[in-house]
């Protein structure tokens, strides 16, 4: 079992889906570095989540990350992730719904040549919606009963800028994240007074992840947001300091670390949904 670092907040047990790269990798390492145990999942790339687990072991001096291959679109896989977290670490406290499919599955040229919605392959549309909308539902459905029974829990849905949800040529990715924001606010109401909160967390702009297509210039990449920007607001959400904060969206680039946690959250947040 983990040792909590001196001065750390209470250690929790988190699941981060899509934890092998980009935002997910940054959040897994951030949580582990803060003393939390993490189950990191990937739909197919076992080597990626195993590499992140090894990074965390080197960083922390102990095994705090359990890497798993699990597809969030499959109910049995989602149940297996929660079961694995419980068997390995004793419980599940935090679910970060990060796994997602982006516009590069529609077209590698989506940044320069918008694809009109009727030109999108129906199977690609279904894949993006299944991962980005149904996946968070299936994971939350599997995790919430244990959280409610414990009287404490966190669901963090990784969202994006509202401008991107409305951007020409950005379906089905934009609609999928708009749906996730709707899930966020509705679930927050469903879980009111249970001790389980539901919030959205987003970088605040284009970030340097696997969703950026090949061919983007190094100059353009240099302007992208570092995925580590997600870590400070996530750690605050993972703590008891955020008790009672629910149905919000936190914009990571607006997080001001020089402020207290509550003040930083207030400056970086707005209501989820529309």
Protein Blocks (a to p, Z undefined) as FASTA:
>chain_A
ZZddehiacddddddehilgcjlmmmmmmmmmnopacddddfklmmlmmmmmmmmmmmno
pafbdcddddfkbmklmmmmmmmmmmmnopafbdcdfbccdfklmomklmmmccdfklpc
fklmmmmmmmmmmmmmmmmmmmmmmmmmnopacdddddddfklmmgghiacklmmmmmmm
mmmmmmmmmmgonlpacddddfhiacddfklcghiafklmmmpccfklmmmmmmmmmpmk
lgoiahiacdfklpcfkbcfklmmmmmgccehZZ
